[in-house]
């Protein structure tokens, strides 16, 4: 089995790669893995094993079709993680998000057709649904993205679905809730707050802090992706949730306690443009059909994550 991972040096992709190479997934203990990554600011070679006999790393841009086809030949499965993913960055510069997330996905799928790849898992986000005041989104909800980032991911989802319908390519789409865990870039909320608090700085809290997210540990996310890869069906969409909803204010309070800081370390800032109030996914489909259930306890893993960043100051 040969597995091709786009964006495999990023946060979620590298966690998936490390787990495959560690033999964590039955049937993939001997899988050979190729990471294809542009190594922008979000991709870090330190996220990957430095010397593993079953790992090959290729530096490349997913918008470069010929390079993709050349690297893809001979692979059986593709997990497509590569994406621009920071909402704030998309508000000030949307073009790169459209290029990478929409055009890049189309280029990846064309390359998969050319290279004869069997199955593609396209990794997306719950942000494509927009904001929901109460209840949870099912996979059949309309896409109503509110940021350029979310719009670019919604576009990539539609491109992926079209390649299943038009070309018969076995594409499976996942939409996850907010991830947390080791190796995440410090621009994201939880690692940003942890590292600033550990260094004695202040953290910026948007608006009234009432924005609510569902939190998913990266290990649970990667297990879910492997279930979709091995047990999912072509053309299907699977929501992946962590089952834990917290407001940003609640997250801030937890991190202040874990880092030994007080509320004087919190700086209130104006809310960002089109800041979605609440996300929540109904992931009963992947639970009922594929047997997924999150295993990580949020409070325990958050405490462990603070200690991980404390032990790895070179990462921030």
QUIBEL-V158892 format. One line per field, one symbol per residue. phi: phi as a letter, one per 40 degrees, with the letter a starting at -180 (. if undefined). Layout:
phi = ???
//
This chain:
phi = .bbbbcgcccccdcccdcccccgcbdgbcbccbbcbacfcdcbbcccbdcabcbbbbbcabcccddccdcccdgccbbbbcdacbbddcccbacdccccccccccdcccccccccgccbbbccbaccccgbbcagbcccccccbcbbddccccccccccdccccccbgccbbbbbbcdcaicgcccccdccccccccccgcbbcbcfcgccbbcbbcdccdcccccccccbcbdgcbbcbbbgbbacccccccccdcccgbbcccbbcbccccfcdcababcbccccccbgcacbccdcccccccdcccccbccca
//
